[in-house]
Amino acid sequence: MSNLEVVDLGSGGTIKFNMNDGTGESFDIKITDFKKGSILEFDWGDGRVRFELHPESDGCLLVLKEFINTLNDHTSKDLAGWHVCLDMLSALLNGSPMNFPKEEWKKWHEQYADKIEAIK
C-alpha cells in the first residue's frame, strides 16, 4: 500500500497518509491547491508540500517544494523520505520500479539530520 492515497482530488480535498509501519494507523491531509496536470499542494505537519509540473519541449519539469516552518527532529525524516521518493519516481519512469529502499532512507536521514543540526 502506498503511503499517500488520494481520497478526494481537488482543492479542499483529502489525501490519506498510511503509516505503513505495521500499526494500521493513518491520518488525513488537506489538499490546499490543485490544478489538474500542473499543481498539487497539501498540508504537511505545520508546513505544506507543493508539486508543480511545468511543460518542456522534451517532457516536463517536476518541482517539489516543502515549506518548513520549524526545524525539528522530524524534518530530517521528511527530507530523507522525499529524497528516496524522488529516486523511486525516477526509477519508475526509467522502467525499473522499486520498493521503498529503507537502508537508503536511513543513510539520507543521517545526512540530513547532521545538516539540520549544523544550522539550528
C-alpha positions as CSV (number, residue, x, y, z in Angstrom):
1,M,0.0,0.0,0.0
2,S,1.2,3.5,-0.9
3,N,1.9,5.9,2.0
4,L,-0.2,8.6,0.2
5,E,-3.7,7.7,-1.0
6,V,-5.9,10.3,-2.7
7,V,-9.4,10.3,-1.3
8,D,-10.8,13.4,-2.9
9,L,-8.6,15.1,-5.6
10,G,-9.2,18.8,-5.7
11,S,-8.7,22.0,-3.7
12,G,-10.1,21.3,-0.2
13,G,-9.9,17.6,-0.9
14,T,-8.2,14.9,1.2
15,I,-5.1,12.7,1.0
16,K,-4.8,9.8,3.4
17,F,-1.3,9.2,4.8
18,N,-0.9,5.5,5.6
19,M,1.9,4.9,8.2
20,N,2.8,1.5,6.7
21,D,4.7,0.7,9.9
22,G,2.5,-2.3,10.9
23,T,0.2,-0.3,13.1
24,G,-2.5,0.2,10.5
25,E,-2.6,3.9,11.5
26,S,-3.4,6.7,9.0
27,F,-4.3,10.3,9.1
28,D,-6.0,12.7,6.7
29,I,-4.2,15.6,4.9
30,K,-6.0,18.6,3.4
31,I,-5.3,19.5,-0.3
32,T,-4.7,23.3,-0.3
33,D,-4.2,23.9,-4.0
34,F,-4.9,21.8,-7.1
35,K,-4.8,22.4,-10.8
36,K,-5.2,19.2,-12.9
37,G,-2.0,18.4,-14.7
38,S,0.1,21.1,-13.0
39,I,-0.2,21.6,-9.2
40,L,-0.8,19.6,-6.1
41,E,-0.2,21.2,-2.8
42,F,-1.2,19.9,0.7
43,D,-0.7,20.4,4.4
44,W,2.3,18.6,5.8
45,G,2.7,18.9,9.6
46,D,2.9,22.6,10.4
47,G,4.0,23.4,6.8
48,R,3.0,22.3,3.4
49,V,4.3,20.4,0.3
50,R,3.8,21.5,-3.3
51,F,4.4,19.6,-6.5
52,E,4.4,21.5,-9.8
53,L,4.7,20.2,-13.3
54,H,6.0,22.6,-16.0
55,P,5.9,21.6,-19.7
56,E,9.2,21.5,-21.5
57,S,10.0,20.6,-25.1
58,D,11.1,17.1,-24.3
59,G,8.6,16.3,-21.4
60,C,8.1,18.2,-18.2
61,L,9.9,19.5,-15.2
62,L,8.8,18.4,-11.8
63,V,9.3,20.8,-8.9
64,L,8.9,19.7,-5.3
65,K,8.8,22.4,-2.6
66,E,8.4,21.6,1.1
67,F,7.6,24.7,3.1
68,I,9.2,24.1,6.5
69,N,8.1,26.5,9.3
70,T,10.1,24.9,12.1
71,L,13.2,22.7,12.1
72,N,12.7,19.7,14.4
73,D,13.6,16.1,14.8
74,H,11.1,15.1,12.2
75,T,12.4,17.4,9.5
76,S,15.3,15.1,8.5
77,K,12.9,12.2,8.3
78,D,10.7,14.1,5.9
79,L,13.6,15.2,3.7
80,A,15.1,11.7,3.6
81,G,11.6,10.4,2.6
82,W,11.1,12.9,-0.2
83,H,14.7,12.2,-1.4
84,V,14.1,8.4,-1.8
85,C,10.6,9.0,-3.2
86,L,12.1,11.1,-6.0
87,D,14.6,8.3,-6.5
88,M,11.8,5.8,-6.7
89,L,9.9,8.0,-9.2
90,S,13.0,8.3,-11.4
91,A,13.4,4.5,-11.3
92,L,9.8,4.0,-12.2
93,L,10.0,6.5,-15.1
94,N,13.1,4.6,-16.3
95,G,11.2,1.3,-16.4
96,S,12.7,-0.1,-13.1
97,P,10.1,0.2,-10.4
98,M,11.5,-0.4,-6.9
99,N,10.3,-0.9,-3.3
100,F,10.9,1.7,-0.7
101,P,14.7,1.5,0.0
102,K,14.8,1.6,3.8
103,E,18.6,1.4,4.1
104,E,18.9,4.2,1.6
105,W,16.4,6.2,3.6
106,K,18.5,5.6,6.8
107,K,21.6,6.9,5.0
108,W,19.9,10.1,3.8
109,H,18.2,10.6,7.2
110,E,21.5,10.6,8.9
111,Q,23.0,13.1,6.4
112,Y,20.0,15.4,6.6
113,A,20.0,15.2,10.4
114,D,23.6,16.3,10.5
115,K,22.9,19.2,8.2
116,I,19.9,20.4,10.1
117,E,21.7,20.1,13.5
118,A,24.5,22.3,12.0
119,I,22.1,25.2,11.2
120,K,19.8,25.0,14.2
